[in-house]
Structures are given as structure tokens and as C-alpha cells.
Amino acid sequence: MVVRADLDAEHAVTARDLLLAMPVRLSAPRTLFVRAWELAAELDRPQVYDCFYLATAELLGTELWTADERFYNAAAGRSHQRIRLLRMFSDDGSARD
């Protein structure tokens, strides 16, 4: 909604914080939700779900491999070193030209 300008960022953060304050048991750390939200804003992503994958990779200290070129371009263009594009690697793990 923020990307589409249906809701300003301040109100969106307030809504997110209210949601996280609800008595709902989450199976992931709350910091993951906050980081995914930050990444979505930073990368101008209209949906947060893509950013949960990148936030999880950060949390686990691992790489994120994706076939989603638009997401890859948005994240790699912002110096996110944990993201890799599947089509750029061959079966043996070496980079393709």
C-alpha cells in the first residue's frame, strides 16, 4: 500500500507494530518481520513476501538463490551481497558468462 501511495510510511509502520503487538504466536523471530519490512521499503518492493526470503538469508548468514530477476536486480542493485540469480550459474556451480 505504501508503494502504491495508498498509505503513508508512518501509518504503515504503526499498523505493522500494532500487528506485531497482538497476542499471536509467531513461528519466526519478530525481528525478521521488521527486517523484511525495512528491505521492502529500501528496495521499493510492492509486496513484503519477497523480502522475507532475503531477511531470512541475512538472519541465517547464508545466500538467497532466486529465479526472480526483478527481485534480484532490485536487491543486487542495492549491494545486497547475499542474493544470487539461478540462471547465472551452471550445474557445477561455476558462473556463466
ROPA-379447 format. One line per 10 residues: number of its first residue (from 1); for each residue x, y, z of N, C-alpha, C, O, CB. Coordinates in pm, 1 decimal. Each point is the difference from the previous one (the first is absolute). Last residue first. Glycine has a CB too. Layout:
N
NUM> X/Y/Z/X/Y/Z/X/Y/Z/X/Y/Z/X/Y/Z ~ ...
//
This chain:
97
97> 2888.9/-1697.3/-1834.9/23.5/132.6/-61.5/-126.3/57.1/-56.8/1.3/110.1/-55.0/230.1/-175.8/2.3 ~ -188.8/-276.9/487.8/-15.0/4.1/-145.6/31.7/139.1/-48.7/-15.1/97.4/73.7/-159.2/-278.2/-68.5 ~ 350.5/-93.9/457.8/-75.0/111.8/-58.9/-3.3/-13.3/-151.1/98.7/-39.2/-62.1/-33.2/188.1/253.5 ~ -34.7/-581.4/141.0/83.5/106.9/-54.0/-86.3/105.7/-66.3/-109.7/-28.6/-48.1/298.0/-133.0/14.3 ~ -344.9/-260.7/232.4/20.6/108.9/94.9/87.7/112.3/-51.2/21.7/98.1/71.2/-50.5/-264.0/103.9 ~ -148.8/-243.5/-400.3/117.9/-29.8/81.2/35.3/113.0/96.9/100.8/-7.3/70.3/-17.9/-133.8/-257.1 ~ -451.5/170.7/-125.0/-24.0/-112.2/90.0/119.0/-29.9/91.2/-17.6/-48.8/111.6/-135.4/-44.2/-283.0 ~ 123.5/592.5/-4.1/-19.0/-128.9/-66.2/-19.2/-109.2/105.0/10.4/25.9/119.9/129.3/50.1/-317.1 ~ -260.8/471.3/217.7/88.9/-105.7/43.9/-32.3/-130.0/-71.6/-116.3/-31.6/-25.2/139.2/143.2/247.6 ~ -270.7/303.3/-259.4/137.5/42.8/-19.7/101.2/-107.0/39.5/120.6/22.2/-10.4/-196.0/210.4/49.3
87> -413.6/-251.7/13.7/40.0/-19.8/-139.7/144.9/39.1/-26.1/52.1/-29.2/-107.7/-287.3/69.6/42.7 ~ 28.3/17.9/508.0/18.0/-139.3/-42.1/53.7/-15.3/-142.4/87.5/-83.2/-23.7/-272.0/25.8/177.2 ~ 282.4/466.3/188.4/-98.8/-29.0/-103.8/28.3/-138.2/-57.1/110.7/-26.8/-46.7/-136.4/273.2/-8.6 ~ 125.3/-5.1/562.0/57.4/-58.6/-121.2/-114.2/-32.3/-96.2/-109.3/-38.8/41.5/307.8/-57.6/87.7 ~ -74.4/391.9/369.0/-95.7/-46.6/-100.0/72.8/-45.1/-127.0/92.9/65.6/-47.0/-267.6/90.6/140.9 ~ 369.6/49.6/312.0/-47.6/-135.3/29.5/-88.9/-57.4/-109.5/-36.4/-117.5/6.4/50.2/174.6/233.3 ~ 182.4/399.9/-204.6/94.3/-100.1/-48.7/-48.4/-142.7/20.3/61.6/-92.3/-53.3/118.9/252.7/101.0 ~ -383.7/348.7/-116.4/-30.3/-115.5/83.9/79.6/-118.5/-54.5/-36.7/-59.9/-101.1/-197.9/147.6/158.2 ~ 210.1/388.6/-227.9/115.9/-59.7/68.0/-34.9/-110.0/99.2/70.0/-17.9/99.7/40.6/234.3/-127.6 ~ -403.8/18.0/-293.0/14.1/71.5/127.3/106.5/-63.6/88.2/-1.1/16.8/122.0/-239.1/50.0/-135.9
77> 117.4/-249.4/-408.9/26.4/140.4/-30.8/16.0/86.4/123.7/48.3/112.9/-8.6/-174.6/-144.4/-199.8 ~ -5.4/-420.6/239.3/142.1/6.2/-36.1/40.0/143.4/-32.4/113.5/40.6/25.1/-123.5/-276.4/-113.0 ~ -448.5/156.9/180.0/84.3/-23.7/118.0/148.1/12.4/-32.1/74.2/63.5/75.0/-250.5/-213.7/14.8 ~ -144.5/200.5/-440.8/-27.4/100.6/103.1/94.9/-15.5/117.7/53.8/98.6/50.2/-293.9/-93.4/-119.8 ~ 256.6/-326.9/-274.6/51.9/129.3/-45.3/-22.2/109.8/103.5/86.2/85.7/19.5/-129.6/-156.0/-254.6 ~ -140.4/-360.0/322.8/146.4/-3.6/0.8/57.7/136.7/-37.5/88.1/51.6/68.8/-94.0/-296.5/-128.3 ~ -456.1/189.6/18.7/39.8/8.3/140.9/152.0/1.1/12.0/56.3/78.5/76.3/-267.6/-197.5/-7.6 ~ 40.3/58.3/-495.2/-33.4/135.2/47.1/40.3/17.7/145.6/55.0/103.3/38.1/-245.9/-93.2/-200.4 ~ 243.6/-439.3/-39.8/98.3/98.8/-44.6/-31.6/141.4/47.0/91.8/76.4/29.9/-51.1/-219.4/-226.8 ~ -145.6/-361.1/380.1/-73.9/124.6/-20.8/98.7/111.6/-35.3/62.1/59.3/88.1/-243.9/-133.3/74.2
67> 287.8/-375.4/-23.2/-20.7/5.3/-144.1/-72.9/129.0/-38.2/-21.8/26.7/-118.2/15.3/-279.1/108.4 ~ 348.0/128.1/453.1/-132.9/29.5/-53.7/-0.4/-7.2/-151.6/102.1/23.4/-64.6/-148.6/121.6/262.0 ~ 335.6/-234.0/310.0/-0.2/-28.3/-143.1/-141.9/19.5/-50.2/-95.1/-52.0/58.2/288.9/-112.4/-38.7 ~ 111.3/325.4/428.0/-133.9/-21.3/-54.0/15.4/-18.9/-150.4/52.1/87.7/-68.9/-164.5/51.3/253.5 ~ 476.3/-219.4/255.0/-39.9/63.6/-125.1/-145.9/-30.2/-32.2/-55.9/-99.9/45.3/291.9/83.5/-127.9 ~ -37.0/48.6/598.1/15.8/-82.6/-119.1/-41.1/78.8/-123.4/-41.9/115.3/10.3/0.2/-323.5/124.7 ~ -0.5/289.7/367.8/136.1/18.6/-48.4/30.0/-82.9/-123.3/110.8/-51.5/-15.2/-42.8/100.3/246.7 ~ -487.5/15.1/36.4/71.8/-127.6/4.5/144.8/11.7/-46.8/77.3/-94.9/12.6/-294.1/-19.1/-50.5 ~ -71.8/495.8/33.4/-9.3/-54.4/134.9/82.9/-127.8/14.4/64.1/-21.7/102.8/-293.1/121.8/-81.4 ~ 183.7/95.2/-451.0/82.5/83.7/88.2/4.7/-59.3/140.3/107.1/-11.3/59.8/-166.4/215.3/-195.1
57> -228.0/-409.7/-166.2/139.5/-26.5/-37.0/95.6/82.0/86.3/103.5/-50.1/44.0/-175.9/-0.6/-279.4 ~ -383.5/137.0/284.3/33.5/-130.9/57.2/144.5/-36.9/-32.6/71.8/-51.5/85.7/-312.5/-20.5/-106.0 ~ 66.6/459.9/-174.1/18.7/21.1/143.9/37.4/-130.6/69.5/82.0/-0.4/91.8/-247.1/189.8/-98.4 ~ 49.5/-211.4/-446.9/128.5/66.7/15.8/30.8/25.1/147.3/114.1/-16.8/43.1/-143.5/123.5/-267.9 ~ -389.5/-290.8/122.8/105.3/-94.0/-40.0/138.5/61.3/19.6/90.7/-65.6/51.2/-247.8/-37.9/-217.4 ~ -222.6/370.1/235.5/14.4/-96.8/109.2/110.6/-100.4/-32.5/73.8/-42.8/88.8/-318.2/69.3/-30.7 ~ 102.4/292.3/-379.7/103.1/46.8/91.9/15.0/-88.6/123.1/103.1/4.3/67.1/-148.6/224.7/-147.3 ~ -296.0/-298.3/-249.4/132.0/-22.9/-60.3/111.2/29.9/99.7/100.4/-70.8/6.9/-193.9/127.4/-232.7 ~ -355.5/46.6/354.0/34.9/-141.9/8.0/134.3/-32.2/-64.1/72.3/-84.7/52.4/-313.9/34.4/-53.5 ~ 0.4/487.5/23.0/106.6/-28.1/96.5/47.6/-144.6/-9.5/112.2/-29.8/40.9/-207.8/203.9/110.4
47> -109.8/160.6/-548.4/-39.3/-103.9/94.9/119.2/-30.7/90.2/114.9/1.4/-44.1/-283.4/-99.7/-120.1 ~ 216.6/436.3/-158.9/-141.2/17.0/33.1/-53.6/-105.5/95.8/-101.7/22.5/65.6/74.2/81.2/-286.4 ~ 537.6/114.0/181.7/-75.7/-119.7/-38.0/-145.9/18.5/39.2/-28.2/39.7/113.1/233.2/-185.8/-85.3 ~ 233.0/424.5/8.3/-123.0/43.6/-67.4/-80.4/-118.7/-52.8/-48.7/1.8/-113.1/162.8/212.0/50.7 ~ 297.1/-207.8/343.2/4.8/-49.2/-137.6/-122.1/39.7/-82.4/-12.5/-39.9/-115.8/147.9/-149.4/198.4 ~ -92.5/315.2/382.5/128.4/33.7/-61.7/3.5/-36.6/-148.1/54.6/74.8/-81.1/55.2/-108.8/302.4 ~ -485.2/-92.7/39.0/4.1/145.4/-17.6/126.8/41.4/-74.0/-4.3/81.8/-91.9/-130.3/-51.8/302.3 ~ 94.5/-481.1/-98.3/-103.8/34.2/-97.8/-1.3/150.4/-27.2/-13.7/42.4/-114.7/-123.5/-238.9/191.9 ~ 420.2/37.3/265.7/49.8/-34.8/-133.5/-100.6/36.5/-107.8/38.1/52.7/-104.5/94.9/-238.1/204.6 ~ -263.8/238.3/348.5/104.2/97.1/-34.9/53.5/-25.2/-140.7/19.0/93.6/-77.8/42.4/-74.4/320.3
37> -363.4/-333.4/-67.5/-68.3/126.7/-26.6/100.0/106.1/-43.7/-24.2/72.4/-96.5/-152.8/-131.1/264.8 ~ 345.0/-348.1/-20.6/-64.5/-18.2/-130.2/-70.7/128.3/-42.2/4.4/39.2/-116.6/-33.9/-285.1/163.3 ~ 214.6/236.4/385.5/103.8/8.1/-103.2/-59.7/-17.1/-139.0/39.8/71.0/-92.3/127.9/-160.0/255.3 ~ -456.8/38.6/207.3/45.8/139.0/-8.8/103.1/13.7/-111.8/-7.0/94.1/-79.1/-35.9/-60.8/326.3 ~ -105.9/-464.2/-147.1/-109.3/77.6/-58.2/42.1/145.3/-20.3/-28.3/59.9/-103.8/-138.9/-212.5/213.5 ~ 463.9/-133.1/114.8/-8.8/-38.4/-140.6/-108.0/81.8/-70.5/19.9/44.7/-113.0/58.6/-277.4/170.2 ~ -19.1/262.9/411.5/96.9/81.1/-74.4/-1.7/-33.4/-148.6/33.3/84.9/-82.7/109.1/-72.1/287.5 ~ -397.3/-264.4/108.3/-64.0/126.5/-38.0/93.8/88.8/-79.5/-44.0/77.7/-84.8/-97.8/-92.2/288.0 ~ 192.7/-523.1/-215.3/31.9/113.2/88.0/-66.8/128.3/-49.9/-8.8/23.3/-120.6/228.6/-131.8/179.7 ~ -464.2/-349.8/-164.0/125.7/63.2/-40.8/28.4/115.6/96.1/-91.8/53.1/62.5/56.6/-118.1/-307.9
27> -364.8/-188.4/261.6/100.3/-106.2/-5.3/135.2/52.1/-47.3/93.5/-77.8/-18.9/-275.7/-86.5/-25.3 ~ -247.0/397.0/334.1/70.6/-2.2/-126.7/104.0/-111.0/1.9/62.0/-25.5/103.3/-100.1/272.9/-133.9 ~ -444.9/-112.3/300.5/127.9/-70.0/9.5/61.2/-8.6/-139.4/-59.6/-56.7/-91.5/-19.4/-77.1/293.0 ~ -256.7/515.1/12.4/5.9/-107.3/-98.7/137.6/-64.1/11.3/101.4/69.6/5.4/-266.2/47.9/-162.8 ~ -88.9/296.2/373.5/35.4/-125.3/67.4/-8.6/-120.5/-94.4/-79.7/-91.7/19.9/-3.1/190.0/195.0 ~ 216.9/422.0/-360.0/-117.0/-84.1/27.3/44.0/-131.5/63.8/111.3/-47.1/-23.7/-235.2/151.3/-170.3 ~ 418.3/244.7/21.4/-32.0/6.7/143.3/-120.0/-88.0/36.8/-28.1/-19.7/118.2/119.7/252.4/-114.7 ~ 60.7/-171.4/-457.0/100.5/-76.8/74.6/-26.5/-1.5/150.3/46.5/-89.4/70.6/118.0/147.7/-247.1 ~ -445.1/203.6/-103.2/-15.7/-140.5/-35.1/97.6/-86.8/79.7/-38.0/-105.2/51.4/-38.3/171.8/-282.1 ~ 118.4/395.6/270.1/-122.4/-45.0/66.0/-24.0/-148.7/-27.4/-38.5/-74.8/89.8/-58.4/307.1/-109.7
17> 451.8/-28.4/-206.6/31.2/-13.8/142.3/-121.2/-45.4/80.5/13.9/-79.0/93.3/159.5/256.3/-118.4 ~ -231.5/-80.8/-434.4/85.8/-118.1/16.6/28.6/-24.4/147.6/-8.6/-113.4/47.2/112.5/154.9/-272.6 ~ -336.3/350.7/116.4/-84.7/-118.2/-21.2/80.6/-128.2/18.6/-48.2/-95.1/61.6/-95.5/226.1/-221.0 ~ 381.2/272.0/174.1/-88.2/-9.5/116.3/-89.3/-123.7/-10.4/-17.5/-72.7/97.7/20.6/323.7/-74.3 ~ 259.9/-146.3/-392.4/84.3/-51.4/109.3/-82.5/-14.6/126.7/16.3/-97.7/73.1/187.2/205.8/-174.3 ~ -418.6/89.8/-262.7/26.8/-140.9/-29.1/85.3/-62.8/110.2/-26.3/-112.7/42.0/11.4/161.1/-288.5 ~ -68.4/414.4/254.9/-119.4/-75.1/39.3/19.3/-149.6/-24.4/-50.1/-82.4/76.5/-92.3/282.7/-129.2 ~ 490.9/82.6/-89.9/-15.1/9.5/146.1/-119.8/-80.3/48.7/10.8/-73.3/98.3/94.2/300.2/-104.0 ~ -22.8/-184.9/-466.0/93.3/-90.7/68.6/-17.7/3.1/151.6/7.5/-104.4/64.7/154.0/137.6/-251.7 ~ -584.9/77.5/-130.7/134.0/56.0/18.2/83.0/-91.5/89.6/-54.3/-79.9/76.3/-36.4/313.8/-105.3
7> -305.3/-373.7/-325.0/25.4/17.1/142.6/139.8/58.2/15.9/94.1/-44.7/-65.7/-248.4/-149.0/127.6 ~ -15.6/110.5/-487.3/-130.0/-11.9/65.4/11.1/25.5/149.9/-100.1/24.1/67.5/29.3/-188.0/-242.8 ~ 418.6/145.5/-194.1/-39.9/127.9/60.6/-141.5/-3.4/55.9/-65.7/103.6/9.2/218.2/11.2/-167.2 ~ 131.7/-477.4/-33.6/-108.2/52.8/-84.4/-51.0/135.2/49.9/-89.9/58.3/-60.6/25.3/-293.1/5.4 ~ 399.1/12.6/302.7/54.9/17.0/-135.0/-104.4/59.3/-93.3/32.6/82.9/-84.9/121.9/-276.5/122.6 ~ -290.7/79.7/397.6/90.5/114.9/2.7/53.4/27.4/-140.1/3.1/114.9/-44.2/60.3/-166.5/282.8 ~ -327.1/-328.3/-165.9/-82.3/119.5/0.0/86.4/125.5/0.0/-37.7/101.9/-57.9/-142.2/-227.4/178.3
//
